[in-house]
Amino acid sequence: TLLDPGQTCMRSDGSSWNCGAAAKKRMEKLVRGRRGVSCVLSGEEDGARLGTCTSNGTDIAADLVRSGFAFSDGVLFATYSGAVSEAQKTQAGVWSGEVERPDDWRARIYAEAQAAAPGGCAIKGRVQSGRKTYVMPEDAEYGRIQIRDDRGERWFCSIDEATASGFTPQRK
């Protein structure tokens, strides 16, 4: 599991750093401008396609796990469990301090937003240039967005509710 782009982590000295942005930057470095990116699918499990992607001969997932920017857990990265042990031993990336798993981080951020949102509905429905999108609490710009009823913007309690109202996910 790759870190969420907006995720922050704690270094061993107690300082906070944007580990999610660092993970995104590492991924971009591996694939940017490379025509040699290829993926070989090996099956499907729980609705997710399984496979290995390489960039100029480098296994992208293995590199991300070994550099401390992705976790080797679940079905998708089970084959990289040795790489995460190596990353932990060398204190690479997130292993240089404390980190929440991305799913746990998103759940905490969502719960905090839910506690502060009207009626506990934490998803923001935004309208810009006639385009209706919804924004999740873990999205970087979430805190900057103010809901304006006069533009048709509103709060949603679920993605299904937002989708049924004609809102689509904001592109990242």
Disulfide bonds with the S-S distance in Angstrom:
Cys9-Cys19 2.02
Cys39-Cys53 2.02
Cys121-Cys157 1.57
